[in-house]
Amino acid sequence: MEKSRILHVLPSQRSILIAVAVATLSLSSAVLFALQGVTLFLREEGQPSDVVGLVFLAGIPWILRFLWAPLIDRFVSSRFGRFRLWILGSQVAIVAILSGLAFAKPDSGPYLVLALVGLLCLAMGTQQTAIFGLLAAQLAPDKRVVGMTCQVLAYGLAGVLMGGGIVYFLADLGWQMTVLGLAAMTF
């Protein structure tokens, strides 16, 4: 009886890990772009170092995402469950912010760009926290270490491949097309 229960649980755990890995692809590429790609475009547009350095201040919400983790854990949607609404809502916010960011000009409006990057980091931090919560809730306690390790590895690999690829392949197209390309991939 125990063996059939284990076999019944494993496919759902695999599907959760796959979904988390896919969600992580878009998230990691957006994080890398927000924290490094934006600095490249600001420098290219001739912004002074003190303005370019503010990109890392805009990343503070990403770093402090643990502060609102209890809020994410506490509010449950009767329709979507505990974390799915946060993940979907954050995804919509990320796409909307990226779409708005595409029309902000790094040369004439760097502070608008920085404010949008701060909002982007807030939405990405919320999504990452909800993804971690969903993964931890769906996996059996003895499988959480393996599941979280897979998620972190997928995040790192996606950051290198997707995030670096975005800047490398799309940067020649300019600011607007790069950000719209990232928004389309995130969508």
N, C-alpha and C positions, 0 to 999 in steps of 0.2 A: 504494500500500500504506500509506503514511504517513497519508493522508487517512482511510482506513477505521479505522485504529487510533485516531485522534483522535475520530472519531464514536463509537467503541465506549466510550471512556473518559468522555466528557462526560455521558451520562445518570447514571452512578454518582456523578459529582462533583456534579451537580445534586441528586440524592437525598440526598447527605451534607449539602449546604448547607441543604436544606429541613429535614432532621432536626435539624440544629444550630440552625436558627432556631426550630423548635418547642420544643426543649429549653430554649433560651434564654428563651422567653416565661415559662415557669414559674419558672425560676431567677431571672430579673431581678425578677419581682414579689415573690418571697420575700426577695431581698436588700433591696429597698427597704422592705418591711414590717419586716424584722428590724432595720434600722438607723434607720428613721424612724417607722414606724407604732407600734412598741413604745414609743418615747419619748412619742408622743402619748397612748397609753393610760395610761402611768405618770403622766404629768402630770395627766391627767383624774382619776385615782384619788387625787391629792393627794400623790404621792411627792415627797420633797425633791429639789432639784436635784443633790445629790451622788449619789443613787441613779440618777436619770435619766441622768446623765453616764456611768455605768458601762456603758450600752448600747454606747457606742463602744469600750470596752475589750473587750466581748464580741465585737466585730467584728474583733478582731486576727487570729483564724485566717483570715478572708477575705483580709486584707491580706498575710499571710505564707504564702499557699498555694504560692508558688514554692519554699518550702523542702522540701516533700514531693513536688514534681514529679518528681525523679529516682526516687523510690520507685514512683510511679504508672507511670512509663515502664519501669521494670525488671521489675515483676511482670506476667507474661503468663498468661492463662487459656487452657488448651488448647481449651476449648469455646467461649469467647466472644471470644477474641482479646486484644489488648493493652489496649484502653481500655474496651471495652463493659461488662465486669464492674464496673469502677470507676463508670461512669456509671449503670448499673442499680442497683448497691448503694447508691450515694449517693442516687439517687432514692427508693429504699425508705426509707433513713434520714431523708431530708428529710420525707417524708410522715409517718413515725412520730414524728419530733420535733415537727412541727407539730401532730399529733393530741394529743400529750402537752402541748404548750404551750397548747392550747385549754382544758385543765382546770387549768392553773396560774393562780393569781389574782394579777393585778397589784396589787391593793389589800392583800392580806394576805401574799403570798409573792413580793415583787419579786426576791429573790435566786434563787429557783428559776426565775423567768422569765428572769433574766439568764444563769443557767447553761445553760438550754435554748437561748437565743439564741446563746450561744457555741458549743454543739454544732451548732446549725443553720448557723452561719457556717462551721464546720469541714467539715460535709458539703457545703455549697454550694461552698466553695472547692475541695474535692476533685473535685466534679463538673465545675466550670468548668475546672479544670486538665486533666481527662481529655477533656473536649469539645474544648479547644484542641489537645490531643495527637492526638485522633482526626482532627480536621480537617486538621492539618498532615500527618499520615501518609497520608491519603487523597488529598490534592491533589498534583498534580505540582508540583515546585519552582517553576516559572514561574507557577503559578496560586495560590500560597499567599498572596500579598499581596492579591489580589482576594478570595479566600475568607475570610481573616481580617478584611478590611475589611467584608465582608457580615455576618460574625458580630458584629462590634462594633456596626455600625449596627442590626442586629436587636436586640441586647442593649439599646442605648440607647432605641430606639423602644418596645420591650416594657416597659422600666422605667418610662417615662413613662405609657404607656397602661394597662398591666396593674397595675403597682405603685401608681400614683396612683389608678387606678380602684378598686382594692381598698379603699384607705383612704377614698376619697370615697363609694363606693356602699355599702360594708358597715359602716363605722364606726358608723352609727346603730343597727345591730343589736347592738352590744356586742362585747366582747372575744371571747367564746367563738364566736359565730357568724362573726365576721370571720376568726378563725384557722381554724376548720373550713372556711369557704368557700375560703380560700387552700389548705388541705390538699386539698380536693376538686379544685380546679383543678390543683394540682400532680400529683395522682394521675392 
